[in-house]
Amino acid sequence: MKNLLLLLGLLALLMACQTADPEQEKSAVETTLNDFYTAMENFDYDGVRALCTTDFSLYETGFDHKDLDGFIESVKSMEGAAFNVVIDIKSTEVSGEMAFSVVNFNADIAMGDAKMSIEAYETYVFKKVNNKWLLHYCHSTHLPDKNDVHLASLHLLKVPEGGSIDPMLNVMDKFNQAIAEMGFWDCGYTVMQVVPDSNDEYNYFIKGNWKNQETYDAIHDSEGWKSIADNFPEEASKLMENQIYVKVEDL
């Protein structure tokens, strides 16, 4: 009988030792999140990888990073920028080998004279792998940028009947890639078709989104943008003949 009681006591002690402390687990999850952003601010890509699952993915307003490599490439585009990131963890829940956090995210980013502010409401999913909490998925919803005055450039074009807009689409894609590589992910060009019969003179419309004059200047003064502009295809240039061009912003 004494041996049975001793055995039961040992089993109870063993089970207690194996049961994770909920507060310790929550703290470990939040440490992973804080370390992740520290690694990002330092452009420490090995550190970022060590804190994420191999099948990590992120959806950020307008940007779908389907794998860790794609996300790291987008962070690399910001190298040279000054970051000030503040995360306010509103709640964290742990359930077995999975965890979930809700965060208010704020970042001020300076790239020369251009400034970008990101405020977002974010949710994170974590997975416990080999007894370590790793970031598995993030969904980030951006809130309005306080520095965004909705500065935009507008081009109204007339593509001749039988002509193609493809040369313009190709060069705008090159501009957008260069702009994204500078770190201005939410700036660039969109080509749209004018609704048929709504205007007799123009049939295509290009909108350039720049947010503010400082960002506009930083992009247009960059070597990447100038290189594309200096090699603007003749076929696309012809489409811009007799265009209407204006810049607009909020009142």
C-alpha positions in Angstrom: 0.0 0.0 0.0 2.8 2.4 0.9 4.5 1.6 -2.4 1.3 2.3 -4.3 0.9 5.6 -2.6 4.5 6.5 -3.3 4.0 5.6 -6.9 0.9 7.7 -7.2 2.7 10.6 -5.6 5.6 10.3 -8.0 3.2 10.2 -11.0 1.3 13.3 -9.7 4.6 15.1 -9.2 5.7 14.1 -12.7 2.5 15.3 -14.3 2.7 18.6 -12.5 6.3 19.1 -13.8 5.1 18.3 -17.3 2.2 20.8 -17.2 3.2 24.1 -18.7 2.7 27.2 -16.6 0.2 29.3 -18.7 1.8 32.6 -17.7 5.2 31.4 -18.6 3.9 30.1 -22.0 2.3 33.5 -22.6 5.5 35.3 -21.7 7.5 33.1 -24.1 5.1 33.8 -27.0 5.4 37.5 -26.4 9.1 37.3 -26.1 9.2 35.7 -29.6 7.1 38.5 -31.0 9.3 41.2 -29.5 12.5 39.5 -30.6 11.1 39.2 -34.1 10.7 43.0 -34.4 14.1 43.6 -32.9 15.6 41.4 -35.6 13.7 43.3 -38.3 14.8 46.7 -37.0 18.4 45.4 -37.1 17.9 43.8 -40.6 19.0 40.5 -38.9 17.6 38.1 -41.4 19.0 35.0 -39.8 17.4 36.2 -36.6 14.1 36.6 -38.4 14.3 33.1 -39.8 15.1 31.6 -36.4 11.9 33.1 -35.0 9.5 31.8 -37.7 8.2 28.5 -38.9 9.4 27.2 -42.2 5.9 27.8 -43.7 5.4 31.3 -42.3 3.2 33.7 -44.3 1.9 37.2 -43.8 -0.9 39.2 -45.3 -0.4 42.9 -44.9 -2.9 45.5 -46.4 -2.1 45.3 -50.1 0.8 42.9 -49.8 0.5 39.1 -49.7 3.8 37.6 -48.5 3.1 33.9 -49.1 6.4 32.7 -47.7 9.3 33.8 -45.5 11.7 34.5 -48.4 9.2 36.9 -49.9 8.8 38.7 -46.6 12.5 39.0 -46.0 13.0 40.4 -49.5 10.5 43.1 -48.7 12.3 44.0 -45.5 15.6 44.1 -47.4 14.1 46.9 -49.6 14.0 49.1 -46.4 17.7 48.8 -45.6 19.2 52.2 -44.8 16.0 53.5 -43.3 15.7 54.6 -39.7 13.0 52.6 -37.9 11.1 53.4 -34.7 8.8 50.5 -34.0 6.4 50.3 -31.0 4.2 47.3 -30.5 1.4 47.2 -27.9 0.3 43.6 -27.2 -3.3 43.8 -26.3 -3.9 40.1 -25.6 -2.3 36.7 -25.9 -4.0 33.3 -25.7 -2.3 29.9 -25.5 -4.0 26.7 -26.5 -1.8 23.6 -26.5 0.8 23.9 -29.2 -0.7 27.0 -30.7 -1.0 30.6 -29.5 -2.7 33.8 -30.7 -1.9 37.5 -30.1 -3.6 40.8 -30.9 -1.3 43.8 -31.3 -1.5 47.5 -32.0 1.5 48.2 -34.3 3.1 51.7 -34.8 6.2 52.5 -36.9 7.8 55.7 -38.0 10.2 55.1 -40.9 12.6 57.8 -42.3 14.4 57.4 -45.6 16.2 60.6 -46.2 13.7 63.4 -46.3 10.8 61.0 -46.9 8.9 59.9 -43.9 6.4 57.0 -43.6 4.2 56.2 -40.6 2.5 52.8 -40.3 -0.3 52.2 -37.8 -1.9 48.8 -38.0 -4.1 46.4 -36.1 -2.4 43.0 -36.3 -3.1 39.4 -35.3 -0.4 36.8 -35.0 -0.6 33.0 -34.8 2.3 31.1 -33.2 3.2 27.4 -33.3 5.3 25.5 -30.7 8.1 23.6 -32.5 10.7 21.6 -30.6 9.5 23.3 -27.4 10.1 26.8 -28.9 7.4 29.3 -29.8 7.7 30.4 -33.5 5.8 33.0 -35.5 3.6 31.1 -38.0 1.2 33.7 -39.5 0.4 37.4 -39.3 -2.5 39.5 -40.6 -1.8 43.2 -40.6 -4.5 45.8 -41.4 -3.1 49.3 -42.0 -4.8 52.3 -40.5 -4.6 55.8 -42.2 -1.1 57.2 -42.5 -0.9 60.6 -40.7 1.7 61.8 -43.3 -0.5 60.9 -46.3 -2.0 63.9 -48.0 -3.1 61.7 -50.9 -0.7 63.4 -53.3 -1.3 61.8 -56.7 -0.3 62.4 -60.3 -3.0 61.9 -63.0 -2.3 61.1 -66.7 -5.2 61.0 -69.3 -4.0 59.2 -72.5 -5.4 58.6 -75.9 -4.4 55.3 -77.3 -5.1 55.3 -81.1 -7.7 52.8 -82.4 -6.0 49.5 -83.0 -3.1 50.5 -80.7 -2.0 48.6 -77.6 -1.5 49.8 -74.0 0.9 46.9 -73.4 4.1 49.0 -73.8 2.8 51.4 -71.1 1.8 48.5 -68.8 5.3 47.0 -69.1 7.2 50.2 -68.2 4.8 51.0 -65.3 5.5 47.5 -63.9 9.2 48.3 -64.0 8.6 51.6 -62.2 6.4 49.9 -59.6 9.1 47.2 -58.9 11.8 49.9 -58.5 9.5 51.9 -56.1 8.7 48.8 -54.1 12.4 47.9 -53.8 13.0 51.4 -52.3 10.6 50.4 -49.5 7.6 52.5 -50.7 5.3 49.5 -51.1 2.1 51.5 -51.2 3.2 54.0 -53.8 3.4 53.7 -57.6 1.3 53.6 -60.7 -2.1 52.1 -61.6 -3.2 52.0 -65.3 -7.0 52.0 -65.8 -9.3 52.1 -68.8 -11.7 55.0 -69.1 -15.3 53.8 -69.1 -16.3 53.5 -72.8 -18.5 56.4 -74.1 -17.8 58.5 -71.0 -15.2 60.6 -72.8 -14.5 61.1 -76.5 -10.9 62.3 -76.2 -9.2 59.9 -73.7 -9.5 56.2 -73.2 -6.8 55.4 -70.6 -5.9 56.8 -67.2 -2.7 56.4 -65.2 -2.8 57.3 -61.5 0.5 57.7 -59.6 0.1 57.5 -55.8 2.8 59.3 -53.9 1.3 60.1 -50.4 3.2 63.4 -50.0 5.7 65.7 -51.7 8.7 64.4 -49.7 8.0 60.8 -50.8 7.4 61.9 -54.4 10.8 63.7 -54.5 12.6 60.7 -52.9 11.2 58.3 -55.5 11.7 60.5 -58.5 15.3 61.5 -57.4 16.3 57.8 -56.9 18.7 56.1 -59.3 16.2 53.3 -59.8 13.5 55.6 -61.0 15.8 57.7 -63.1 17.3 54.6 -64.8 13.9 53.5 -66.0 12.9 57.0 -67.0 16.1 57.5 -69.0 15.3 54.3 -71.0 11.6 55.0 -71.5 10.5 52.9 -74.5 9.6 54.9 -77.6 6.3 52.9 -78.0 5.3 54.1 -74.5 6.4 57.6 -75.1 4.2 57.9 -78.1 1.2 56.9 -76.0 1.9 59.9 -73.8 1.8 62.5 -76.6 -1.0 65.0 -76.1 -1.7 63.6 -72.6 -3.3 65.7 -69.9 -1.2 65.7 -66.7 -2.0 67.1 -63.3 -0.9 66.5 -59.6 -3.6 66.6 -56.9 -3.7 66.4 -53.1 -6.2 66.8 -50.3 -7.5 70.2 -49.5 
